[in-house]
């Protein structure tokens, strides 16, 4: 058999074997059956952000982004062009607290002196040091600012001057005249706060309570719709006795109890903030201080145990306390803003009803231990802190729902607004982190907007990818991210 014929036989045999192995049709054709294998489902990467869309915890109060004023420092030129009134609207300022903190205790609305920390009722007071009217904000200017900014007024009642100079009746009459004047101006008052930080001035709880009872009947007569806000120490766990005294005597005569939180007073720093997630309020004066969420829950439990569950917490002054950050050349306004963003996130998570940053501005903020809404050393331009409030504004009046992260250094808060979800992610990690979102109870239709607040205090748009049913992205090191989703049930 020659080679050519042998090769032909081998070829024919091979073809027959191929037909047999592949199967044939009745027509003798070769049929190839495809069995395509589906590609494996993509596995999400990074931390899972779990959102229980139907697990509603509470409504985010529109009054948690208040801003403070200090009447004697608010010169006319600061507010003349309307820029700060507009800024208040942009950051969702629910109210403006006036005339301030300590200066409330020396404030005489119809006899202003511009010396915030000097009381004209003091027999030794020197009128020669009075400021010109353009150097401070009077009541009429405050009324005009509230209207221009569309902010709720939060007006303080001076109870200290009457007490300190044995003129309680005069003090009460001054408060009545103040409320009557506001009514004449059609300036509705829905919130009044009753003096300021008297526990620091060695007032006993009994003395303060009795003064509240002395003032309140007249306040309710002339401002019948006003919620009344008392003020006491933030150290709940170590001062239960004084709280009990205050509530037993005057607990039926106020609606909120105000405390002031300055995180880590004397020790505040970036490194200390980074050291724990979440941040805690423990200090050398307050050994048992927990997170702000835990502290607010403790307060609510204490009010219930003391028989006054109607009294809710207000935080009319809050900020990062003074500390090493104020002299650290590497500490920036952005770092303070990010630290502040966690305080505000915790207040939102805790269901706080009333909160106010201290303060809108302070002279020479560039050298101050605090950071404010605007920088007086930079022609009163907004600080990075304003951007934090701008992001959180979207949460106001929304439904806060349960959310968690598998990465312990990423804090979450999620708020539903009708057919939208606002997802807030605070990344305290030193790394860029991958995340993906899993939403229960709703379907994600689209990503409307996603933005990251990051160094040096800017917004940066970030992209998201849809992988199967998940939405994935990366969030920057040390950043606050807001993701706005379109959703449906």
BAFILUM-136571 format. One record per residue (C-alpha): y, z, x; residue in three letters. Coordinates in steps of 0.1 Angstrom, whole numbers, padded with zeros to 4 digits, always signed. Each point is the difference from the previous one (the first is absolute). Example, Ala and Ser with C-alpha at 12.3 -4.5 7.8 and 13.67 -1.06 7.14 Angstrom:
% BAFILUM-136571
-0045+0078+0123ALA +0034-0007+0014SER 
% end
This chain:
% BAFILUM-136571
+0000+0000+0000UNK +0032-0011+0016UNK +0030+0023+0003UNK +0020-0018-0027UNK -0026+0003-0027UNK -0007+0036+0009UNK +0037+0009-0003UNK +0001-0017-0034UNK -0030+0021-0012UNK +0017+0032+0012UNK +0032-0009-0018UNK -0017-0008-0033UNK -0019+0032+0002UNK +0032+0020+0006UNK +0017-0016-0030UNK -0030+0008-0023UNK +0001+0037+0012UNK +0037+0002-0008UNK -0005-0013-0035UNK -0027+0024-0006UNK +0019+0030+0014UNK +0031-0008-0020UNK -0016-0010-0032UNK +0002-0033-0017UNK +0011-0014-0034UNK -0021-0021-0023UNK +0019-0030+0012UNK -0010+0008+0036UNK +0035+0010+0011UNK +0008+0029+0024UNK +0015+0029-0018UNK +0020+0027+0019UNK +0005+0033-0019UNK +0031+0019+0011UNK -0001+0037+0000UNK +0036+0009+0011UNK +0005+0036+0011UNK +0032+0016-0013UNK +0021+0014+0028UNK +0000+0038+0002UNK +0028+0018-0019UNK +0028+0010+0023UNK +0000+0037+0008UNK +0034+0016-0003UNK +0014+0014+0033UNK +0021+0030+0007UNK +0008+0030-0022UNK -0007-0002-0037UNK +0029+0009-0023UNK -0017+0011-0032UNK +0022+0000-0031UNK -0012+0015-0033UNK +0023-0019-0023UNK -0009+0020-0031UNK +0003+0034+0016UNK +0036+0007-0009UNK +0013+0032+0016UNK +0036+0001-0012UNK +0032-0020-0004UNK +0022-0003+0031UNK +0032+0017-0009UNK +0032-0021+0002UNK +0018+0032+0012UNK -0019+0004+0034UNK +0024-0022+0019UNK +0032+0019-0004UNK +0027+0001+0026UNK +0022+0028+0011UNK +0038+0003+0004UNK +0021+0026+0019UNK +0033-0002-0017UNK +0021+0012+0029UNK -0014-0027+0023UNK +0002-0030-0024UNK +0033-0015+0009UNK +0014-0026-0024UNK -0002-0029+0025UNK -0038+0003+0002UNK -0005-0010-0036UNK +0031-0022-0006UNK -0016-0034+0003UNK -0029+0008-0024UNK -0027-0008+0027UNK -0016+0035-0002UNK +0000-0001-0038UNK -0019-0033+0002UNK -0023+0015+0026UNK -0009+0028-0023UNK -0011-0026-0026UNK -0020-0019+0026UNK -0020+0031+0011UNK -0006+0013-0035UNK +0021+0031+0003UNK -0008+0019-0033UNK +0028+0025+0004UNK +0028+0012+0023UNK +0001+0037+0008UNK +0036+0014+0002UNK +0019+0019+0014UNK -0027+0007+0026UNK -0022+0028+0012UNK +0018+0030+0016UNK +0034-0014-0010UNK -0010+0005-0037UNK +0004+0037+0006UNK +0036-0004+0009UNK +0010-0029-0022UNK +0028+0003-0025UNK +0002-0033-0019UNK +0036+0004-0012UNK +0014+0015+0033UNK -0017-0020+0028UNK +0009+0007+0036UNK -0022-0025+0019UNK -0013+0030+0021UNK -0035-0001-0012UNK -0011+0032+0018UNK +0031+0021-0008UNK +0006+0016-0034UNK +0035+0001-0014UNK -0008+0031-0019UNK -0004+0019+0032UNK +0031+0023+0003UNK +0003-0011+0036UNK -0001-0037-0007UNK +0027-0021+0018UNK +0014-0029-0021UNK +0016-0015+0031UNK -0035-0015+0009UNK -0004-0018-0033UNK -0010-0037+0004UNK +0018-0030-0015UNK -0016-0012-0032UNK -0010-0033+0016UNK -0023+0019+0024UNK -0024+0012-0027UNK -0016-0010-0034UNK +0014+0018-0030UNK -0017+0002-0034UNK +0017-0031-0015UNK -0011-0021+0031UNK -0035+0013-0004UNK +0000-0010-0037UNK +0012-0034+0010UNK -0027-0004+0026UNK -0028+0010-0023UNK +0011-0026-0025UNK +0004-0027+0026UNK -0034+0007+0015UNK -0016+0006-0035UNK -0014+0033+0013UNK -0007+0032-0020UNK +0024+0028+0010UNK -0015+0032+0014UNK +0028+0025+0000UNK +0001+0035+0017UNK +0012+0032-0015UNK +0018+0024+0024UNK -0013+0035-0008UNK +0006+0015+0035UNK +0038+0002+0000UNK +0000+0022-0031UNK -0027+0022+0014UNK +0014+0003+0035UNK +0036+0009-0011UNK -0009+0020-0031UNK +0014-0027-0023UNK -0031-0009-0020UNK +0020-0005-0032UNK +0023-0024+0018UNK -0030-0018+0015UNK -0015-0005-0035UNK +0033-0012-0014UNK +0004-0025+0028UNK -0035-0014-0008UNK +0009-0002-0037UNK +0032-0019+0008UNK -0020-0024+0023UNK -0024-0008-0028UNK +0028-0005-0026UNK +0018-0023+0024UNK -0031-0021+0005UNK -0004-0002-0038UNK +0036-0012-0004UNK -0008-0028+0025UNK -0031-0010-0019UNK -0020+0009+0031UNK -0034+0012-0014UNK -0017+0026+0021UNK -0038+0001-0003UNK -0006+0021+0032UNK +0018+0030+0014UNK -0011+0020+0030UNK +0008+0037+0003UNK +0016+0007+0034UNK -0019-0005+0032UNK -0023+0018+0025UNK +0009+0035-0011UNK -0032+0014+0015UNK +0015-0009+0034UNK +0031+0022-0009UNK -0021+0031-0006UNK +0003-0002-0037UNK -0030+0017-0016UNK -0020-0019-0026UNK +0011+0026-0026UNK +0037-0006+0008UNK -0003-0038-0002UNK -0020+0002-0032UNK +0026+0022-0017UNK +0028-0023+0010UNK -0020-0029-0015UNK -0003+0019-0032UNK +0037+0006+0000UNK +0010-0036+0005UNK -0026-0019-0020UNK +0010+0007-0036UNK +0034-0016+0006UNK -0015-0028+0020UNK -0023-0008-0028UNK +0028+0002-0025UNK +0022-0025+0018UNK -0027-0022+0015UNK -0028+0003-0026UNK -0021-0029+0013UNK +0001+0010+0036UNK -0032+0011+0019UNK +0008+0030+0021UNK -0013+0003+0036UNK -0002+0033+0019UNK -0006+0002+0037UNK -0022+0022+0021UNK -0021+0001+0032UNK -0026-0027+0009UNK -0024+0026+0013UNK -0020+0004-0031UNK -0031+0017+0013UNK +0018+0028+0019UNK +0027+0007-0027UNK -0019+0002-0032UNK +0015+0034-0008UNK +0036-0014+0000UNK -0011-0030-0021UNK -0016+0024-0025UNK +0032+0020-0003UNK +0022-0031-0004UNK -0023-0013-0027UNK -0005+0032-0018UNK +0038+0005-0004UNK +0013-0035-0004UNK -0029-0024-0002UNK +0009-0010-0036UNK +0035-0011+0012UNK -0008-0028+0023UNK -0022-0031+0000UNK -0005-0008+0037UNK -0002+0020+0032UNK +0015-0017+0030UNK -0013+0005+0036UNK +0012-0017+0032UNK -0024-0016+0024UNK +0011-0008+0036UNK -0033-0009+0017UNK -0007+0020+0031UNK +0035+0015+0004UNK +0007+0004+0037UNK -0032-0018+0011UNK +0001-0034-0017UNK -0011-0029+0022UNK -0018-0033-0002UNK -0030+0013+0019UNK -0003+0030-0023UNK +0001-0023-0030UNK -0026-0023+0015UNK -0023+0030+0009UNK -0012+0006-0036UNK -0008-0023-0029UNK +0013+0009-0025UNK +0030+0019+0012UNK +0001+0037-0008UNK +0028+0025-0007UNK -0013+0028+0021UNK +0026+0017+0023UNK +0004+0031+0020UNK +0016+0015-0031UNK -0025-0013-0024UNK -0035+0003+0015UNK -0018-0012-0032UNK +0020-0031-0007UNK -0022-0029-0010UNK +0008-0036-0008UNK +0029-0006-0024UNK -0026-0011-0026UNK -0018+0033+0004UNK +0033+0020-0001UNK +0011-0015-0032UNK -0034+0005-0016UNK +0002+0037+0011UNK +0034+0003-0016UNK -0013-0013-0033UNK -0029+0024+0001UNK +0023+0029+0008UNK +0023-0008-0029UNK -0030-0001-0023UNK -0013+0033+0013UNK +0034+0016-0004UNK +0002-0011-0036UNK +0027-0027+0004UNK -0019-0033+0001UNK +0030-0018-0014UNK +0019+0005+0033UNK -0005-0030+0023UNK +0009-0005+0037UNK +0031-0017+0012UNK +0007-0008+0036UNK +0038-0005+0001UNK +0002-0002+0038UNK -0026-0015+0023UNK -0001-0017+0033UNK -0015+0002+0035UNK +0012+0032+0015UNK +0019+0003+0033UNK -0022+0002+0031UNK -0009-0018+0033UNK +0004-0034-0017UNK +0038+0004-0001UNK +0002-0001+0038UNK -0030-0023+0007UNK +0015-0033+0013UNK -0031-0018-0012UNK +0004+0013-0036UNK +0016-0026-0023UNK +0013+0000-0035UNK -0030-0021-0009UNK -0024+0028+0011UNK +0019+0025-0021UNK -0002-0024-0030UNK -0037-0004+0004UNK -0004+0038+0002UNK +0022+0003-0031UNK -0021-0026-0018UNK -0031+0023+0002UNK +0020+0028-0015UNK +0011-0022-0029UNK -0035-0014-0004UNK -0014+0035-0003UNK +0026+0010-0026UNK -0010-0031-0019UNK -0037+0008+0002UNK +0006+0036-0011UNK +0019-0010-0031UNK +0033+0015+0010UNK +0026-0004-0027UNK +0033+0005+0018UNK +0007-0006+0037UNK +0031-0007+0021UNK +0005-0011+0036UNK +0025+0021+0019UNK +0023-0018+0003UNK +0018-0034-0005UNK +0019+0004+0032UNK +0013+0025+0025UNK +0027-0005+0027UNK -0014-0014+0032UNK -0035-0004-0011UNK -0009-0016+0033UNK +0002+0035+0016UNK -0014+0019-0030UNK -0034+0017-0003UNK -0004-0017-0033UNK -0001-0036-0012UNK +0017-0011-0031UNK +0003-0029-0024UNK +0029-0015+0018UNK +0012+0004+0036UNK +0036+0012+0003UNK +0001-0009+0036UNK -0008-0037-0009UNK +0027-0006-0027UNK -0023+0016-0027UNK -0026-0028+0002UNK -0034+0008-0015UNK -0025+0017+0023UNK -0037-0010+0001UNK -0005+0029-0024UNK +0016-0022-0027UNK -0027-0025+0004UNK -0027+0026-0008UNK +0017+0008-0033UNK +0004-0037-0007UNK -0038-0004+0002UNK -0008+0031-0020UNK +0025-0010-0027UNK -0027-0023-0014UNK -0021+0030-0008UNK +0025+0018-0022UNK -0012+0005-0036UNK -0034-0015+0009UNK -0035+0015-0004UNK -0013+0015+0032UNK -0038-0005+0001UNK -0027+0013+0022UNK -0004-0017+0034UNK -0017+0007+0033UNK -0004-0015+0035UNK -0031+0002+0022UNK +0024+0002+0030UNK +0012+0036+0001UNK +0032-0012+0018UNK +0010-0023-0029UNK +0017+0019-0029UNK +0000-0018-0034UNK +0020+0001-0032UNK -0005-0025-0028UNK +0022-0005-0030UNK -0006-0022-0030UNK +0030-0016-0018UNK -0013-0020-0030UNK -0018-0031+0015UNK +0008+0010+0036UNK -0014+0023+0026UNK +0021+0013+0029UNK -0022+0011+0029UNK +0017+0022+0026UNK -0018+0004+0034UNK +0014+0023+0027UNK -0017-0007+0033UNK +0003+0030+0024UNK -0025-0016+0024UNK +0010-0012+0034UNK -0018-0033-0007UNK +0004-0029-0024UNK -0026+0006-0027UNK -0020-0024-0021UNK -0003+0009-0037UNK -0013-0014-0032UNK +0007+0009-0036UNK -0025+0008-0026UNK +0015+0005-0035UNK -0021+0015-0028UNK +0009-0006-0037UNK +0022-0030+0007UNK -0003-0035+0014UNK +0024-0010+0027UNK +0015-0033-0009UNK +0023-0006+0029UNK +0020+0016+0028UNK +0037-0002-0010UNK +0015+0016+0030UNK -0011+0019+0031UNK +0024+0015+0025UNK -0002+0024+0029UNK +0027+0025+0011UNK -0004+0002+0037UNK +0017+0006+0033UNK +0030-0002+0006UNK +0007+0005-0037UNK -0005-0035-0015UNK -0020-0016-0028UNK -0026-0025+0011UNK -0019-0022-0024UNK -0038+0002+0004UNK -0027-0024-0011UNK -0031+0009-0020UNK -0033-0019-0003UNK -0023-0001-0029UNK -0036+0003+0011UNK -0023-0002-0031UNK +0013+0028-0022UNK +0019+0019+0027UNK +0035-0004+0013UNK +0003+0007+0037UNK +0028+0004+0025UNK +0011+0019+0032UNK +0026+0027-0001UNK +0021+0007+0030UNK -0001+0031+0022UNK +0023+0027-0013UNK +0012-0018-0031UNK +0004+0004-0038UNK -0014-0030-0019UNK +0006-0009-0036UNK -0023-0026-0017UNK +0010-0012-0034UNK -0029-0013-0021UNK -0002-0019-0032UNK -0028+0015-0021UNK -0017-0001-0033UNK -0027+0022-0017UNK 
% end
